[in-house]
Amino acid sequence: MLRKHWLLFLFVPVLLFLLIQIKKTPSIHFLKLPSIVHPVKHAAPELRPLGYPKDSWSFFLQQLPTEDKPIVDYKGNPVSNQGKRFKILTYDVGHADLQQCADALMRIRAEFLFSRKKYKEISFHFCSGLNYSWTDYLKGKRPVMKGRNQIIVQTVAICEPSHKTLREYLDIVYAYANTVSLCGELKYTNRLEIGTVIIYPGNPGHCCMIVDAALNGKNDTVYKLVEGYMPAQSIYVLSNPFEPDLNPWYHLGKGDINTASCSFRSYYLRKFE
């Protein structure tokens, strides 16, 4: 019995030391390329694209509309770190500091469902756990606080489905959702493929999504990533400063994932469908 107590006495300090070291190791590290660095541009590598049905989520992600413009914030000002982007998506940012990293992925998902007229499927959870759908919004229902609880109640008139009302709905979602709520509602996956969300839920947390995959000359799969950032700014395709000849494609594995803006040391793999 005495020996067991001595073993316990020796083990506890070691356990505490390990816990402290784990706590000291950040799960994500945000990177900032020097402002003088411009997006890396080389001749596009020869790749074999992967084909998907035209009505699928994967095909939609492959065809996201992009343009070669600088990233701007919600005030319309170019952000300092332009080196992290290859191109930006043509989606608007909005005029408030709302559409950040998790919001950007919800925006892309909502745009897909809207384009396919799957209006009833446009629905997201708030951090409170409350589910709020675009259908609720169109019926005039809005989130309000009742005591300590958040509820949905009828407060305004019914409105028609349009892209304008979709954007208004999403701004409400952005205000009450984040990486924690998004991670909680996404489906589990252990695969790196088109549609996979790489996410670290937290405050701060971060996430990005694979939006394309292709095979190179060595038959390796390479991936293209999209993300949003804070403060609210253009959604963009990430550049790859680590492999300029492959830019904007990435080799990805199940260990640490390093992108032009973030180093993920701990993360979850999730998907919308």
Secondary structure, 3 states (H helix, E strand, C coil): CHHHHHHHHHHHHHHHHHHHHHHHCCCEEECCCCCCCCCCCCCCCCCEECCCCCCCHHHHHHCCCEECCCCEECCCCECCCHHHEEEEECCCCCCCCCCCHHHHHHHHHHHHHHHCCCHHHCEEECCCCCEEEHHHHHCCEEEEEECCEEEEEECCCCCCCCHHHHHHHHHHHHHHCCHHHHHHHCEECCCCCCCEEEEECCCCCEEEEEEEEEECCCCCEEEEEEECCCCCECCEEECCCCCCCCCCCECCCCCCEECCCEEECCCEEEECC
